[in-house]
């Protein structure tokens, strides 16, 4: 059938059929996939679960080398806010190329860079933007996090950093030190010293064995007590860092009241609050920035992914009183990527001018209702959570329980569901503890009809997984 995407006014032929992928698909289907297996690093990740050779893409759709079309609910791990090859992004890149602007400028200024900065600052809450400074970082979000930690340590003269269980801040040694997942750390030494981990408000599996408001109260009480206890063993922190919505950790949104409590605590103790919105920012949750719903203002904000319009770009934006590092204290050869700034500016302006956050809230609610409908029918869907178009379903074993009496996470069944979705033309990703959370990060332009189609595929895939279990 043909699908019209109303946001981009484009048409794609979407042939609905099963791909019939087998476990050996990546070994024997195409020469390209065979060479990838033979030549790429053992550290590669996505091709192991999504063994596709992609040929072209537009909007929310990608097509592989066999002509099979998929709805892409991964979208570059949230990078492609406007989907693949959006006209305003392509036009901005082409215009930049034809202008003969230097493509590589280090941190020298250009009209393209200035336009990007002004657009970004216009999107920031007024009380944050009024005294803000921006530092362009290396191409990845991890470098923005590294910069934020260096900035905070320089400004405060302290070393300790407070981070949270389940966090994901990047794959450098420094950012892995701040992240919860133990897998990548096992064989590494030299991690960042002075990191203290705290419990994140994971309502479905509260580490205090509580739920709802009691869970929030317990978490805030624990942190407040820790910081005021002269026997806590924790020296005065240089910063507290967290994701407003944990992404790789399993799509776990921080409750607004918890964020408000943290902001109060960090102000009381003079601790810079760093919000990592590399994945959850720029419209993803139904607000331009995910922290806006709580009414708080951070001291430092790290941004990447969507701000580059699909091209590599990262920044750290922070309050002016922290701007105490010296020239050259943080640098990077590719922090002057003009094409990314042009694409990013076009993306930000489109989101702002088209009021795309309203659309995200609407279709996000539609997808959320669809996931709740699945949960009501399949007892192995333990929890549905998220905000806007950043949603997750935690897959569980309803007959096995963890130490707190919750159904145990079932990563094996989650992988089967992901595979069944792929076989039916839907790309989703996994995350969370034991890889048991099915994650949805579709482009923000996804239409109601496309969300409905996603729901239909999910239902068929869930029935197939049920059949495998019987």
PyMOL commands that set and color helices and strands:
alter all, ss='L'
color gray80, all
select helices_A, chain A and resi 25-28+31-39+46-49+75-78+87-98+111-123+126-129+141-156+173-177+183-185+203-205+212-228+256-269+290-294+305-308+320-322+338-353+356-377+411-423+433-435+448-469
alter helices_A, ss='H'
color red, helices_A
select strands_A, chain A and resi 2-5+10-13+54-58+61-64+69-72+132-136+160-164+195-198+237-243+245-246+252-253+272-276+300-303+315-319+381-387+390-401+407-409+426-427+429-431+437-440
alter strands_A, ss='S'
color yellow, strands_A
deselect
rebuild
show_as cartoon
